[in-house]
């Protein structure tokens, strides 16, 4: 069973402002805001939802295929992905465009001012997952990207007979009601955090319970309160605890690492309790580092930490140590 991941690829520019934004913004002049923040540092880091998910899956021992659009500045990022065992054959590099870029300025109180440039991501609507060796039963991940691109992947997954994970969260402000309903219609699994779930419900005019029941499996994450797997169209509920975290450095990217753990559990045919705990631990690794692809572990190290956090699990140990057929 192959995994194809679609979604954004981006460079994250992380900047640090040594003061507090609130000290330099005048509320009475907010209608004519003009302010510049001199930052002490800037670091370019690899990001984008598809890239983040693929990275953690590769650490777990998978070789996911990524389909997405990047710019003329993507060469180093592509090399990094390939060095970690990610199939980049589905990534198109667009001439005369830059890879999507996210500029994040953080002050001493961890407040952020963010600007996102879509760049080459807009071209992802022209890409197809057909003709890439995928077959019925393979798993597709439909993660945030250009809304038209997300809709195309949903339609092509139906055509190819792929099971797909629908992850609309970060594009909720741009997705239309019809696009969300179309994505939900044949989704094998819907994943969202509790805030995104409420947004989905509001946008399509349904209750949260109805949204949860829309897909055979729905996963709702709740930060430090853990997560819940709803199976059987919402009839069965499995609570998943968080994994212990040694140092909370940056929650950015934790949701993507969690989704990678979910996809890993599906293709390895694990139970939902095991899948959820793998996802929770993957998220913990991401939280402990600043940046979305700065964490690292081997499958053996992951297994040892899993046993410490949740107790020994024969099915998890087999999944982490045995090649997948």
C-alpha angles and dihedrals in degrees: 000000000000127000120219117189122199125184143081129340115196149160113236115211107202115198131180124214111197095213139046123281090215091065091061103040118085110206093204089057097043091113089064100034115175116159137142126205119206106215128207098213144012129192128182112220135179115259147140123123096261093048092048094049093046093050095056091043089054091051088054090055103265128125103216124189114230120206115189146106126268135171139247090277095061100095098101092044091051091051090051092051094048092048087059095050100261118146105233097175090110095056114102118203111214116214118232092016132098124229111261108280132204117199111200121185114187126191130206092274091054091251111149138211109196134189121186124200111195095200113155093004089083088069093060089090087071094057125093134202090209118103093030099109095264119148140187111297096028117126125246125192114209103197130168116301136116105341093232090050091053091051091050092053090051091052094045092047088057091049093049094042094242123157108233138199112220113212107170098153106111092043096049093112090058103035117096122225092252092052092052093047091049091052092049095048099080102010115139091204134012118202127190141141117249093264092049090049090057090048092051091050092049094047097050096037099244136117121260089248090056091050091050090051094048095084130042088243127026124182120196119188121204106185113233089004092068126234142280132225114207112195133179091041091305098316096111126048130199119186117213121199123217120259116245112265121208096202129003102219105150130354092197109116096016092113091053091050089049091052089051089056090051092051090048091053092050097051091043090050094234127164118263093249090054093042092051093050092049088051092048092051093047088054091050091057090053094048091055093062133057106241134035100262103031098096121093139188140150120234088251093053090047090052093051092050091046090056091049093049101040108009131258117318120186093199093052092046091052092048092052097044105034124076112244116245 
